Amino acid sequence: MVYSQKDKVSLLGEIERALSDIVFGSVELYVSDRKVTQITVRNIRKTSMEVGQAEKKRVQNIQNITISSNSRIEALKSTKNVISPE
């Protein structure tokens, strides 16, 4: 397949837009029968937190939620006993 000059300019424009849209990532060109059939853009979001730190923070958040939930349950039980003792 031979690209016309117009097709070449159009394809290069699409590739240029794909490249300008990403900060971290990749642009993949898929070719079939010597023709570019797909342009895939993969964006990567960088984080400043290490994996171990992220896991510790997630576990701490879960523990805080559990403690908070347990405290509310105990508070509700206490309120129930004060309002209507058995």
C-alpha positions as CSV (number, residue, x, y, z in Angstrom):
1,M,0.0,0.0,0.0
2,V,1.4,3.4,-1.0
3,Y,0.3,6.4,1.1
4,S,-0.6,9.6,-0.7
5,Q,1.1,12.8,0.5
6,K,-2.2,13.9,2.1
7,D,-2.5,10.5,3.9
8,K,1.1,10.8,5.1
9,V,0.5,14.3,6.5
10,S,-2.7,13.1,8.2
11,L,-1.1,10.1,9.8
12,L,1.9,12.1,11.0
13,G,-0.6,14.6,12.5
14,E,-2.4,11.8,14.4
15,I,0.9,10.5,15.7
16,E,2.0,14.0,16.8
17,R,-1.3,14.5,18.6
18,A,-0.9,11.2,20.4
19,L,2.6,12.1,21.5
20,S,1.6,15.5,22.7
21,D,-1.2,14.1,24.8
22,I,1.1,12.1,27.1
23,V,3.6,13.0,29.8
24,F,4.5,9.4,30.8
25,G,3.5,6.5,28.6
26,S,3.8,5.1,25.2
27,V,2.3,5.3,21.7
28,E,1.9,2.1,19.8
29,L,1.4,1.8,16.1
30,Y,-0.4,-1.3,14.8
31,V,0.4,-2.2,11.2
32,S,-1.5,-4.6,9.0
33,D,-0.5,-5.2,5.3
34,R,2.0,-2.3,5.5
35,K,-0.7,0.1,6.6
36,V,-1.1,1.8,10.1
37,T,-4.5,0.5,11.3
38,Q,-4.4,1.7,14.9
39,I,-2.7,4.1,17.2
40,T,-2.8,3.2,20.9
41,V,-1.9,5.8,23.6
42,R,-1.0,4.5,27.1
43,N,-0.8,7.0,29.8
44,I,1.1,6.2,33.0
45,R,0.3,8.1,36.2
46,K,3.4,8.4,38.4
47,T,3.1,8.4,42.1
48,S,5.5,9.6,44.7
49,M,4.6,6.9,47.2
50,E,6.5,3.6,47.4
51,V,4.4,0.5,47.2
52,G,5.2,-0.5,50.8
53,Q,4.1,2.9,52.0
54,A,0.9,2.8,50.0
55,E,0.0,-0.6,51.5
56,K,0.7,0.6,55.0
57,K,-1.5,3.6,54.5
58,R,-4.3,1.4,53.1
59,V,-4.1,-1.0,56.1
60,Q,-4.0,2.0,58.5
61,N,-7.1,3.4,56.8
62,I,-8.9,0.1,57.2
63,Q,-7.9,-0.1,60.8
64,N,-9.2,3.4,61.4
65,I,-12.5,2.6,59.8
66,T,-12.8,-0.6,61.9
67,I,-12.0,1.2,65.1
68,S,-14.5,4.0,64.2
69,S,-17.2,1.4,63.4
70,N,-16.6,-0.5,66.6
71,S,-16.8,2.7,68.6
72,R,-20.1,3.7,67.0
73,I,-21.5,0.2,67.7
74,E,-20.5,0.4,71.4
75,A,-21.9,3.9,71.6
76,L,-25.2,2.8,70.2
77,K,-25.3,-0.1,72.6
78,S,-24.7,2.2,75.5
79,T,-27.4,4.6,74.3
80,K,-29.8,1.8,73.9
81,N,-29.1,0.6,77.5
82,V,-29.6,4.1,78.8
83,I,-32.8,4.8,76.9
84,S,-34.5,1.5,77.5
85,P,-32.8,-0.8,80.0
86,E,-33.6,-4.4,79.7
